[in-house]
Amino acid sequence: MIYSKPVLWYLTGLSLLLLTLASNGRDLQSEEGKEEERPVIRFLALVQWRDEFNRTHSGWDTGPDMLAAGRVAVQEINNRTDILTNYTLEMIEGRHEACGLTEANLGIKELASKGIGRENGSVVAVLGLFCSTSAQHIAPVAGKAGLIQLSAANSPLFSSDLHNFPHLWRILVSAKAYADMMLSLMKRFGWRKVGVVQDLGTIFHSGIAESFIDLIQDNDEYTINYHGGIIHARDELINSALDNIKATRTRIVFLQTTGPQTAKFLCAAANKNMFYRDYLWIITDYFLTGLIKELEGLSNCNEELLRKGINGSLIGFFDLQDTDAVFTNASGFNYSEYEHKYEEELNETRKEYYSSDDDVGDLLYAGLLYDQVWALALAINNAIELYNVSMEDYSYDQYEVTDKIEKSLGRVSFRGATGHIMFSEDREVSTPINIYQVNSLVNISDPHELIGYYDSQYDRVHITAYFDPPPDSPESEMVPLSLYCAISLYVATLVVIVIVTIILICLLYMRSKPQIKASSLLFSLIMFIGCYLICATCIVRITYAAFPSSEIIFEILCNVQSVFFFNGFSLVFVTLFIRLLRIKKIFGNKSLTKYLGCCWTNKAMTLVVIVITIIPNLMLVGWIGFDRLKRETVNVTVDVEPLVYNEEYFMCTSQLMYLWYAMVFTYTAFILLLIVILAACTRKIKHRDFKDTKKVNAFIFIFVLTFTITGICLWLFREINQINVGHTVIISGLLLLVLECQVMLFLPKIMFCNRRRHRSYSVTENVMTLFSFDKHEKH
């Protein structure tokens, strides 16, 4: 067949086009083949999961939430052109038992089938390992096989027995840091004795408790006042522990228990009224929100009791969110961008693993797997560049390659999702521990107030917010007055006593002066005795309100201060009453005075004062014998920002206390009323020996005003549960009463006599000068 030229040209061009397309196709297939032949570095991620019996423990079965963070890290690393450029990183997803389950069958099976026993290439490392119990069994097997393990488990067992866990690296500091934190808190707040309650069934909590006990035993300054253990959430064990804590007078207690045990313990403590500020529970690794989830299935425990028991407690929790970090040496993203990518991947992971969606992902702990993946990738990349390691055809028994990767892992340093990732000589990352105080009695969205943190690298507690630490001595916290307030009131009382004593000495020195003699020295001495008794009342009240004492001594001080106050008040005001009555009778009715003048003498009226004072005292002593004041514990709700808590105080009370108050108030009010009436009747009497009646009237007026203001303030502070301020108000009012009595009744007389004395000296000096001058003139 013969074709024309155009047809020939067409066929030739078509042939060339087909040849070109075929050649390009072969090139594309060659490039795809090269991509497929790119070496793969695999690692196994074992995360917490429910086992074949669908058992969970403490909510620690959130493995899919961890895997989402691992997937994000793998995607970021494979998209980078400067890390593992000739390799592809692949995560093999596996499972181990939920935390708290003592077996490790699931984890060992996954390690054998997906790690060591893989047919198409071994894994280079095992990551995840979030639970101490599982890690304890899995890590030795993986270590003997030459596999590097990056674990989020932090049982103290791993740091104390490093030789038994070859190639194990921990992305978290050892949980022994909680024990170090506790000892650092004791040093910071001066606690010398504490209690420990530990879970006897888990490695994690028991390891922390035993580490703390070892620290205390090595330090002679501190003691463990109580140490007990509980298994599961058994009522009898928890109640026995609380009874022993109360019996041993332990106030600061370190709780190393699981979630259900902690929730049940705090509920039982609330039932026994054992909570802040009488007791301080220090909890680790559990927030209130997590403990509320543990209430399901617990008997005699509800959210109200839990909130009451945990209120004021301290919570230590690892700081696992580096929200301000920019991952300059890792992904290059900031925390918010990482969080967004994690949430997107979490939705995909849940579709794959979850039958139903949960509320939120476990972003806090998921960041640990994210940082593990980045630490491993950076370590392998450094090993390839520094030691010319080849990861092609890697097998788990290539120990030389494993050693070089571990050397690189020791040099890794970057900012990750959980903070600064840099391994110490103990093959762990130094993670700070945030310290929170729980404020669960107020309706706020987040009841955890961050008050400081523990720096595990420098072994130091830093308190950055207000925290009122209770002392470890039970007696010292059952008093309403602080030591500094007590010292201030003691000083004020001593100053008042010194002033009274100085005025008394001046009065005795000038006793022959007419102004002093007119008021009767005996009357004045009785009033001074009353002022001293009121000052003694203040000293006794400060003593029992500020310093711990036995119940007998406390009751003695309560009743003695009542007698002192009553006598001091009576001696001052009954004396004033008799004194004004004497003035009234002498100058008010001359004819009556003519026949009964002997009754208005100072000695006779002094006897009247003594008789009037003794009779009520006999009644008071009889009443105290019938219904004495006793020590009673009073619960007071205290609102100190940012915390609301219940506080217990020792108070003086009796069954008929209010009746006793009513009788004393009626007696004092009657005496004051008579004094006011007499003062009004004597204010017009004019006599040179009784010019101080106006000062008496002024004193009575000021006293009534002071008494009224003090009573109102006392009632107000008692209503708002400020008992310590109430004590201060009472003592300040009594001291002010003594000062008013001295300044208004006695000090003016002394000053007047002193002025007359100086004036007399001046006149005498002038006369002597004139006499000398006249004598000189005559001469």
Sequence and secondary structure as in RCSB ss.txt:
>XXXX:A:sequence
MIYSKPVLWYLTGLSLLLLTLASNGRDLQSEEGKEEERPVIRFLALVQWRDEFNRTHSGWDTGPDMLAAGRVAVQ
EINNRTDILTNYTLEMIEGRHEACGLTEANLGIKELASKGIGRENGSVVAVLGLFCSTSAQHIAPVAGKAGLIQL
SAANSPLFSSDLHNFPHLWRILVSAKAYADMMLSLMKRFGWRKVGVVQDLGTIFHSGIAESFIDLIQDNDEYTIN
YHGGIIHARDELINSALDNIKATRTRIVFLQTTGPQTAKFLCAAANKNMFYRDYLWIITDYFLTGLIKELEGLSN
CNEELLRKGINGSLIGFFDLQDTDAVFTNASGFNYSEYEHKYEEELNETRKEYYSSDDDVGDLLYAGLLYDQVWA
LALAINNAIELYNVSMEDYSYDQYEVTDKIEKSLGRVSFRGATGHIMFSEDREVSTPINIYQVNSLVNISDPHEL
IGYYDSQYDRVHITAYFDPPPDSPESEMVPLSLYCAISLYVATLVVIVIVTIILICLLYMRSKPQIKASSLLFSL
IMFIGCYLICATCIVRITYAAFPSSEIIFEILCNVQSVFFFNGFSLVFVTLFIRLLRIKKIFGNKSLTKYLGCCW
TNKAMTLVVIVITIIPNLMLVGWIGFDRLKRETVNVTVDVEPLVYNEEYFMCTSQLMYLWYAMVFTYTAFILLLI
VILAACTRKIKHRDFKDTKKVNAFIFIFVLTFTITGICLWLFREINQINVGHTVIISGLLLLVLECQVMLFLPKI
MFCNRRRHRSYSVTENVMTLFSFDKHEKH
>XXXX:A:secstr
    HHHHHHHHHHHHHHHHHHHHHHHHHHHHHHHHTS EEEEEEEEEE  TT    TT   HHHHHHHHHHHHH
HHHH SSSSTT EEEEEEEEEE TT    HHHHHHHIIIIIT SS   SEEEE   HHHHHHHHHHHHHTT EEE
E    HHHHHTGGGSTTEEESS  THHHHHHHHHHHHHHT  EEEEEEESS HHHHHHHHHHHHHHHT TT EEE
EEEEE TT HHHHHHHHHHHHHTT  EEEEE  HHHHHHHHHHHHHTT  TTT EEEEES  HHHHHHTTTT TT
  HHHHHHHHTT EEEEE    TT B TTTTS BHHHHHHHHHHHHHHHHHHH SS  S   HHHHHHHHHHHHH
HHHHHHHHHHHH    TT  TT HHHHHHHHHHHTT EEEETTEEEEB TTSBB   EEEEEE TTS  S  EEE
EEEEETTTTEEEE S      S TTTTS SS HHHHHHHHHHHHHHHHHHHHHHHHHHHTTTSHHHHHT HHHHH
HHHHHHHHHHHHHHHHHHHHHS   HHHHHHHHHHHHHHHHHHHHHHHHHHHHHHHHHHHHHH HHHHHHHGGGG
SHHHHHHHHHHHHHHHHHHHHHHHHHS  EEEEEEEEEEETTEEEEEEEEEEE TTHHHHHHHHHHHHHHHHHHH
HHHHHHHTT   GGGTTHHHHHHHHHHHHHHHHHHHHHHHHHHHTT HHHHHHHHHHHHHHHHHHHIIIIIHHHH
HHHHHHHHHHHHHHHHHHHHHHHHHHHH 
